Amino acid sequence: MNDQLAEALNEQMNFEFYSAHVYLAMAAYCSSESLDGFANFFIIQAEEERFHGMKIYKFLNDRNRRATLSALLEPKNEYSSMLDAFERAYAHEQQNTRKFYNLADLALSEREHATIYFLKWFIDEQVEEESLFDGIIQKLKRIDKDSNAFYMLDAEFAGRTFTPPAE
């Protein structure tokens, strides 16, 4: 693995940790609105992002490259609505997908097959993430002002958990 690819993987690792930060800020917003199920959704999302960051951390170490941490940017902390939070989360996931595509392009150009194979898992994950957020946005738009449906969705998210996938 060349230095450019190792640096790009480090940047992505740090973006994953930043993503966890973003989702914790969204969880805090939900908690401030007394929407504990939605808060739980974003807390679980943050756990997934930390898992992704650690997966890259481990890969770098396994390839005898040093993982380097950088400062995290301050995330957005205020949202106009739950729909706003989810639309921003969806945009964030789309940005993350583009970043993984760029990483994959770099790995392909370097013919770095171990990294290409490693990144496939993340690209598959991004398909799932974008689909998840898009589906929730569509539900929130259909719910609109139906408070009963909104609180049913909040209750559904209260039961969301994260189990790291088996390696």
Backbone as CSV, one residue per row, in Angstrom:
resi,resn,N_x,N_y,N_z,CA_x,CA_y,CA_z,C_x,C_y,C_z
1,MET,0.856,-1.173,0.000,0.000,0.000,0.000,0.905,1.240,0.000
2,ASN,0.651,2.134,-0.930,1.490,3.328,-0.978,1.012,4.378,0.036
3,ASP,1.814,5.410,0.227,1.513,6.449,1.216,0.215,7.193,0.903
4,GLN,-0.049,7.441,-0.382,-1.262,8.175,-0.765,-2.514,7.403,-0.358
5,LEU,-2.524,6.110,-0.588,-3.682,5.295,-0.221,-3.807,5.190,1.299
6,ALA,-2.697,5.024,1.997,-2.737,4.969,3.463,-3.281,6.271,4.030
7,GLU,-2.856,7.398,3.462,-3.360,8.698,3.921,-4.853,8.828,3.655
8,ALA,-5.298,8.372,2.485,-6.728,8.440,2.148,-7.552,7.554,3.086
9,LEU,-7.049,6.392,3.437,-7.748,5.523,4.390,-7.806,6.168,5.767
10,ASN,-6.737,6.830,6.175,-6.750,7.551,7.443,-7.795,8.664,7.424
11,GLU,-7.887,9.382,6.326,-8.908,10.434,6.208,-10.304,9.836,6.336
12,GLN,-10.525,8.685,5.686,-11.840,8.048,5.764,-12.119,7.555,7.180
13,MET,-11.105,6.993,7.830,-11.275,6.541,9.218,-11.729,7.720,10.082
14,ASN,-11.079,8.853,9.920,-11.444,10.035,10.701,-12.828,10.552,10.328
15,PHE,-13.200,10.420,9.061,-14.552,10.822,8.655,-15.596,9.930,9.315
16,GLU,-15.285,8.661,9.473,-16.212,7.749,10.156,-16.395,8.168,11.613
17,PHE,-15.294,8.542,12.277,-15.407,9.014,13.655,-16.178,10.340,13.711
18,TYR,-15.951,11.207,12.743,-16.716,12.457,12.651,-18.204,12.139,12.445
19,SER,-18.495,11.143,11.614,-19.885,10.754,11.367,-20.566,10.334,12.669
20,ALA,-19.836,9.615,13.517,-20.397,9.248,14.821,-20.727,10.503,15.614
21,HIS,-19.859,11.487,15.527,-20.057,12.778,16.197,-21.324,13.472,15.673
22,VAL,-21.495,13.441,14.359,-22.674,14.033,13.711,-23.940,13.362,14.237
23,TYR,-23.931,12.032,14.285,-25.127,11.315,14.715,-25.401,11.481,16.202
24,LEU,-24.370,11.638,17.006,-24.603,11.925,18.430,-25.238,13.302,18.608
25,ALA,-24.830,14.259,17.778,-25.452,15.589,17.837,-26.924,15.493,17.448
26,MET,-27.227,14.672,16.470,-28.626,14.478,16.074,-29.399,13.791,17.197
27,ALA,-28.770,12.834,17.857,-29.413,12.162,18.992,-29.716,13.165,20.100
28,ALA,-28.775,14.060,20.356,-28.982,15.075,21.399,-30.156,15.985,21.040
29,TYR,-30.257,16.336,19.769,-31.402,17.144,19.323,-32.706,16.391,19.601
30,CYS,-32.735,15.104,19.237,-33.948,14.305,19.444,-34.295,14.215,20.931
31,SER,-33.285,14.011,21.746,-33.520,13.944,23.194,-34.089,15.249,23.718
32,SER,-33.590,16.361,23.190,-34.094,17.664,23.648,-35.550,17.882,23.249
33,GLU,-35.994,17.121,22.243,-37.389,17.191,21.798,-38.236,16.093,22.437
34,SER,-37.668,15.382,23.413,-38.331,14.265,24.104,-38.750,13.158,23.140
35,LEU,-37.902,12.911,22.144,-38.141,11.842,21.181,-37.038,10.793,21.365
36,ASP,-37.204,10.009,22.419,-36.163,9.078,22.819,-35.933,7.950,21.817
37,GLY,-36.973,7.552,21.097,-36.797,6.520,20.073,-35.929,7.018,18.929
38,PHE,-36.207,8.238,18.471,-35.382,8.832,17.426,-33.954,9.040,17.936
39,ALA,-33.825,9.453,19.195,-32.488,9.616,19.788,-31.750,8.285,19.765
40,ASN,-32.444,7.211,20.134,-31.833,5.886,20.118,-31.392,5.516,18.706
41,PHE,-32.221,5.831,17.708,-31.853,5.546,16.320,-30.487,6.153,16.005
42,PHE,-30.304,7.428,16.351,-29.058,8.106,16.022,-27.891,7.646,16.909
43,ILE,-28.178,7.254,18.146,-27.117,6.697,18.998,-26.599,5.395,18.398
44,ILE,-27.509,4.560,17.937,-27.117,3.303,17.291,-26.341,3.608,16.009
45,GLN,-26.788,4.617,15.278,-26.083,5.004,14.058,-24.649,5.437,14.390
46,ALA,-24.496,6.173,15.490,-23.156,6.597,15.919,-22.290,5.389,16.259
47,GLU,-22.877,4.387,16.917,-22.124,3.166,17.236,-21.642,2.486,15.963
48,GLU,-22.502,2.433,14.944,-22.114,1.829,13.667,-20.945,2.580,13.040
49,GLU,-20.996,3.902,13.093,-19.935,4.705,12.493,-18.604,4.499,13.229
50,ARG,-18.653,4.408,14.543,-17.432,4.121,15.302,-16.884,2.738,14.925
51,PHE,-17.773,1.774,14.764,-17.372,0.437,14.328,-16.671,0.518,12.970
52,HIS,-17.241,1.303,12.049,-16.628,1.456,10.724,-15.240,2.081,10.838
53,GLY,-15.124,3.111,11.666,-13.821,3.744,11.870,-12.808,2.755,12.416
54,MET,-13.217,1.942,13.370,-12.305,0.961,13.961,-11.959,-0.155,12.971
55,LYS,-12.863,-0.457,12.078,-12.595,-1.453,11.046,-11.454,-0.960,10.141
56,ILE,-11.490,0.317,9.783,-10.415,0.893,8.972,-9.130,0.969,9.791
57,TYR,-9.239,1.350,11.059,-8.089,1.397,11.968,-7.372,0.046,11.980
58,LYS,-8.147,-1.008,12.171,-7.579,-2.360,12.231,-6.945,-2.737,10.890
59,PHE,-7.605,-2.404,9.785,-7.071,-2.730,8.469,-5.723,-2.047,8.250
60,LEU,-5.651,-0.781,8.608,-4.378,-0.066,8.475,-3.284,-0.757,9.287
61,ASN,-3.594,-1.103,10.517,-2.609,-1.791,11.365,-2.224,-3.152,10.783
62,ASP,-3.208,-3.878,10.268,-2.934,-5.184,9.673,-2.036,-5.066,8.441
63,ARG,-2.088,-3.922,7.792,-1.262,-3.700,6.592,0.047,-2.986,6.960
64,ASN,0.347,-2.950,8.240,1.571,-2.326,8.747,1.657,-0.836,8.411
65,ARG,0.494,-0.185,8.458,0.422,1.257,8.249,-0.128,1.864,9.530
66,ARG,0.285,3.053,9.833,-0.140,3.689,11.078,-1.464,4.413,10.899
67,ALA,-2.388,4.152,11.804,-3.639,4.909,11.868,-3.351,6.208,12.611
68,THR,-3.755,7.315,12.030,-3.518,8.612,12.668,-4.847,9.329,12.840
69,LEU,-5.062,9.816,14.044,-6.315,10.497,14.367,-6.151,12.000,14.190
70,SER,-7.236,12.630,13.764,-7.236,14.081,13.609,-8.377,14.670,14.427
71,ALA,-8.368,15.979,14.563,-9.434,16.669,15.301,-10.753,16.518,14.549
72,LEU,-11.831,16.477,15.298,-13.162,16.394,14.697,-13.755,17.790,14.565
73,LEU,-14.413,18.017,13.444,-15.128,19.273,13.259,-16.359,19.286,14.159
74,GLU,-16.826,20.470,14.486,-18.065,20.572,15.263,-19.237,20.240,14.357
75,PRO,-20.087,19.323,14.794,-21.249,18.988,13.964,-22.361,20.019,14.128
76,LYS,-23.307,19.980,13.208,-24.509,20.803,13.337,-25.276,20.274,14.547
77,ASN,-25.749,21.181,15.387,-26.458,20.775,16.600,-27.935,21.145,16.615
78,GLU,-28.356,21.973,15.707,-29.755,22.416,15.673,-30.411,21.998,14.364
79,TYR,-31.649,21.584,14.461,-32.418,21.152,13.299,-33.814,21.755,13.402
80,SER,-34.420,21.996,12.266,-35.745,22.611,12.273,-36.857,21.594,12.508
81,SER,-36.558,20.322,12.260,-37.556,19.262,12.420,-36.854,17.914,12.338
82,MET,-37.604,16.874,12.616,-37.045,15.533,12.476,-36.755,15.246,11.008
83,LEU,-37.618,15.716,10.125,-37.383,15.545,8.695,-36.076,16.227,8.287
84,ASP,-35.825,17.415,8.797,-34.579,18.129,8.509,-33.380,17.296,8.959
85,ALA,-33.438,16.738,10.153,-32.330,15.924,10.668,-32.081,14.723,9.761
86,PHE,-33.141,14.040,9.354,-32.969,12.858,8.513,-32.527,13.221,7.102
87,GLU,-32.988,14.329,6.579,-32.520,14.753,5.257,-31.030,15.088,5.295
88,ARG,-30.598,15.710,6.376,-29.166,16.014,6.517,-28.349,14.734,6.731
89,ALA,-28.916,13.789,7.473,-28.232,12.505,7.664,-28.106,11.769,6.328
90,TYR,-29.151,11.818,5.521,-29.121,11.181,4.203,-28.055,11.834,3.321
91,ALA,-27.996,13.147,3.325,-26.974,13.861,2.553,-25.576,13.485,3.052
92,HIS,-25.444,13.327,4.359,-24.157,12.924,4.939,-23.772,11.533,4.442
93,GLU,-24.722,10.614,4.400,-24.438,9.265,3.906,-24.075,9.288,2.422
94,GLN,-24.735,10.144,1.648,-24.394,10.265,0.235,-22.959,10.782,0.078
95,GLN,-22.575,11.722,0.918,-21.198,12.224,0.900,-20.226,11.091,1.241
96,ASN,-20.585,10.291,2.227,-19.738,9.176,2.631,-19.602,8.164,1.488
97,THR,-20.681,7.909,0.778,-20.627,6.997,-0.361,-19.643,7.509,-1.407
98,ARG,-19.729,8.804,-1.721,-18.793,9.390,-2.697,-17.349,9.219,-2.228
99,LYS,-17.122,9.391,-0.919,-15.770,9.242,-0.380,-15.277,7.793,-0.552
100,PHE,-16.140,6.825,-0.318,-15.742,5.430,-0.513,-15.514,5.114,-1.989
101,TYR,-16.312,5.686,-2.865,-16.076,5.489,-4.304,-14.711,6.041,-4.697
102,ASN,-14.377,7.214,-4.173,-13.067,7.801,-4.481,-11.932,6.929,-3.949
103,LEU,-12.117,6.390,-2.759,-11.121,5.470,-2.199,-10.973,4.226,-3.074
104,ALA,-12.094,3.684,-3.502,-12.064,2.493,-4.353,-11.374,2.805,-5.677
105,ASP,-11.649,3.978,-6.238,-10.980,4.379,-7.482,-9.470,4.456,-7.284
106,LEU,-9.058,5.014,-6.153,-7.625,5.117,-5.856,-7.006,3.728,-5.699
107,ALA,-7.679,2.855,-4.967,-7.169,1.497,-4.770,-7.088,0.757,-6.106
108,LEU,-8.084,0.951,-6.972,-8.051,0.321,-8.291,-6.879,0.842,-9.117
109,SER,-6.669,2.144,-9.076,-5.582,2.725,-9.864,-4.212,2.239,-9.378
110,GLU,-4.129,1.900,-8.104,-2.879,1.392,-7.529,-2.785,-0.133,-7.611
111,ARG,-3.864,-0.761,-8.119,-3.929,-2.227,-8.192,-3.678,-2.842,-6.812
112,GLU,-4.245,-2.186,-5.806,-4.084,-2.612,-4.406,-5.278,-3.518,-4.069
113,HIS,-5.150,-4.789,-4.434,-6.263,-5.733,-4.386,-6.803,-5.989,-2.985
114,ALA,-5.941,-6.032,-1.997,-6.431,-6.246,-0.625,-7.340,-5.091,-0.204
115,THR,-6.967,-3.879,-0.575,-7.783,-2.711,-0.213,-9.074,-2.683,-1.023
116,ILE,-8.996,-3.067,-2.281,-10.201,-3.132,-3.121,-11.210,-4.084,-2.476
117,TYR,-10.742,-5.242,-2.106,-11.611,-6.237,-1.468,-12.164,-5.696,-0.146
118,PHE,-11.330,-5.070,0.647,-11.729,-4.487,1.931,-12.823,-3.433,1.734
119,LEU,-12.668,-2.572,0.742,-13.613,-1.470,0.524,-14.971,-1.949,0.014
120,LYS,-15.018,-3.128,-0.593,-16.301,-3.648,-1.087,-17.325,-3.738,0.042
121,TRP,-16.882,-4.151,1.224,-17.797,-4.252,2.362,-18.432,-2.892,2.665
122,PHE,-17.629,-1.837,2.636,-18.125,-0.501,2.939,-19.069,0.008,1.855
123,ILE,-18.767,-0.300,0.625,-19.641,0.146,-0.468,-20.996,-0.539,-0.358
124,ASP,-21.001,-1.828,-0.059,-22.265,-2.536,0.180,-23.017,-1.915,1.359
125,GLU,-22.288,-1.575,2.402,-22.881,-0.949,3.592,-23.520,0.392,3.236
126,GLN,-22.871,1.157,2.371,-23.399,2.464,1.989,-24.700,2.342,1.211
127,VAL,-24.832,1.306,0.408,-26.099,1.071,-0.296,-27.213,0.901,0.734
128,GLU,-26.941,0.108,1.778,-27.921,-0.113,2.843,-28.220,1.173,3.602
129,GLU,-27.187,1.950,3.915,-27.370,3.187,4.685,-28.222,4.194,3.913
130,GLU,-27.906,4.395,2.652,-28.681,5.350,1.862,-30.128,4.900,1.731
131,SER,-30.341,3.616,1.526,-31.699,3.085,1.419,-32.468,3.273,2.731
132,LEU,-31.794,3.012,3.850,-32.420,3.192,5.162,-32.894,4.627,5.354
133,PHE,-31.991,5.589,5.131,-32.350,6.992,5.364,-33.394,7.481,4.367
134,ASP,-33.288,7.074,3.128,-34.295,7.468,2.145,-35.672,6.941,2.543
135,GLY,-35.726,5.685,2.997,-36.997,5.103,3.417,-37.606,5.834,4.602
136,ILE,-36.779,6.216,5.561,-37.294,6.943,6.730,-37.797,8.322,6.309
137,ILE,-37.080,8.975,5.427,-37.523,10.291,4.934,-38.880,10.164,4.251
138,GLN,-39.056,9.126,3.445,-40.344,8.936,2.768,-41.458,8.704,3.794
139,LYS,-41.168,7.940,4.841,-42.167,7.727,5.897,-42.504,9.037,6.599
140,LEU,-41.470,9.814,6.936,-41.713,11.084,7.627,-42.542,12.034,6.762
141,LYS,-42.318,12.034,5.483,-43.108,12.885,4.580,-44.547,12.412,4.512
142,ARG,-44.762,11.090,4.491,-46.136,10.567,4.462,-46.859,10.838,5.780
143,ILE,-46.130,10.731,6.869,-46.714,10.968,8.191,-47.149,12.413,8.312
144,ASP,-46.313,13.325,7.873,-46.537,14.766,7.916,-47.027,15.192,9.290
145,LYS,-48.271,15.484,9.432,-48.814,16.033,10.694,-49.534,14.986,11.541
146,ASP,-49.481,13.714,11.148,-50.154,12.647,11.892,-49.312,12.293,13.114
147,SER,-49.650,12.886,14.248,-48.829,12.696,15.450,-48.835,11.243,15.925
148,ASN,-49.936,10.532,15.738,-49.972,9.130,16.167,-48.948,8.302,15.394
149,ALA,-48.899,8.483,14.083,-47.938,7.743,13.262,-46.506,8.154,13.610
150,PHE,-46.300,9.420,13.888,-44.975,9.921,14.241,-44.493,9.265,15.534
151,TYR,-45.361,9.189,16.523,-44.971,8.582,17.791,-44.839,7.065,17.688
152,MET,-45.569,6.452,16.757,-45.384,5.017,16.518,-43.993,4.767,15.930
153,LEU,-43.550,5.641,15.035,-42.210,5.519,14.464,-41.157,5.736,15.552
154,ASP,-41.397,6.714,16.434,-40.487,6.956,17.552,-40.387,5.701,18.427
155,ALA,-41.519,5.070,18.699,-41.524,3.852,19.519,-40.791,2.711,18.806
156,GLU,-40.956,2.619,17.501,-40.261,1.583,16.722,-38.740,1.752,16.831
157,PHE,-38.274,2.991,16.733,-36.835,3.257,16.783,-36.249,3.023,18.173
158,ALA,-37.100,3.053,19.193,-36.620,2.814,20.553,-36.043,1.412,20.698
159,GLY,-36.510,0.492,19.873,-36.047,-0.888,19.958,-34.862,-1.213,19.065
160,ARG,-34.351,-0.232,18.356,-33.233,-0.460,17.435,-31.960,-0.769,18.231
161,THR,-31.217,-1.767,17.776,-29.949,-2.137,18.413,-28.877,-2.284,17.349
162,PHE,-27.633,-2.360,17.804,-26.515,-2.588,16.895,-25.756,-3.817,17.357
163,THR,-25.621,-4.768,16.457,-24.798,-5.938,16.680,-23.726,-5.930,15.605
164,PRO,-22.470,-5.778,15.987,-21.408,-5.759,14.976,-21.453,-7.025,14.126
165,PRO,-21.310,-6.874,12.811,-21.327,-8.065,11.957,-20.128,-8.959,12.248
166,ALA,-20.335,-10.249,12.057,-19.246,-11.210,12.255,-18.210,-10.994,11.160
167,GLU,-16.990,-11.089,11.551,-15.888,-10.894,10.573,-15.674,-12.147,9.771
